[in-house]
Amino acid sequence: MRLKKGPPDFVLFITTLTLLGIGLIMVFSSSAVTANLWYDDAYHFFKRQLIWALIGITAMIVIMKINYFRLKDFAVPLMIITVICLILVQTPLGVETKGSSRWLNIGPLGRLAPSEMAKLAVVMFMAKALDYNLENIKSFKRGVLPFLLMLAFIGGLIYIQPDLGTTFAVAATVIFLLFAAGAKLSHLGLIVLSGLGALAAAIAVAPYRLARFIAFLKPWEDPSDKGYQTIQSFYALGSGGLFGMGLGRSRQKFFYLPEPHTDFIFAILGEELGFIGAFVVIALFLLFAWRGFKIAINAPDTFGNLLAAGITIMIVLQAAINIGVVSGMLPVTGITLPFVSYGGSSLLFSMAGVGLLLNISRYSTYR
């Protein structure tokens, strides 16, 4: 099948760059105080994020221009590389921070998180495999079980880092793709119930996770320890009001709110830019979801349908989880806000995912 190429989805392109621009501004604003104390350079985190942003934009453009019909060829190699990297983080080559070994040192650029690569690798691998095996999707043994085994292997490697939040995000993406491919709702229902049971067990067996969950339910019972992050996030969002305190004028970033430029950057954004600024960011992610699913619906084949849908849900789900955590609707997970939070690996693979979406949009069946 050969289709005529058209222009990429302009709305998605502009939406992504707008989120990226907001992210760069907020990374500088939220990290300047910490960077000045730790590195004697207020621009330390901003400069690193800017470098990763340029690398990400380059990756997006290159991937967007790859021949669409060759995209499948990258699915298996990317998965193999991902598995190798996930194993390497458990060796002395892995970089351990705060009790977690989630990164590989890649020199001057800092660290690479293989779990971020895994999100994109799983989506590409599943899109290719489901395309080849779609006629068996109604069968649990032949159509669903192989992907559950793949999830157990990849998810297990991420879980032992330990990183339950990313494991949950990957699992949710896999279930969504099975649903999009046409798996039986009865099969998916059993998988979801089993997954919730496994999630509850993972929380119960780890004291720090259980403490986080209890703090989520009752943050004010331990305001100086377990509920501290959530409460400080509330203070930040509440202080912002409708229009915010002004860009750069956050108080919570002065060592009150932990991780102000990564996990809780949305709280600083709400404090400085108010409800209006927070609403704009949420609206941009909703716009991203609309364009992403529109690309999926109008993709030229099943592989494109599933790949575009998977990338869209992967990015939007992470945004929903992060905003849910910051606003106190979900327990603290460690999931960053795509395009906005500081983090080179997350930014790079999110931009690569957008490149795939733009590539698919060039072959849309609807003009």
DAMO-V813909 format. One record per helix or strand of 2 or more residues. SS is the DSSP state (H for helix, E for strand). FROM is the first residue (numbers start at 1). TO is the last residue. If there is no record, write none. Layout:
ss={SS SS}
from={FROM FROM}
to={TO TO}
This chain:
ss={H H H H E E H E H H H H H H H H H H H}
from={10 44 68 73 94 100 107 111 114 134 140 164 185 207 219 228 265 302 344}
to={39 65 70 88 97 105 109 112 132 136 159 181 205 217 222 240 297 326 361}
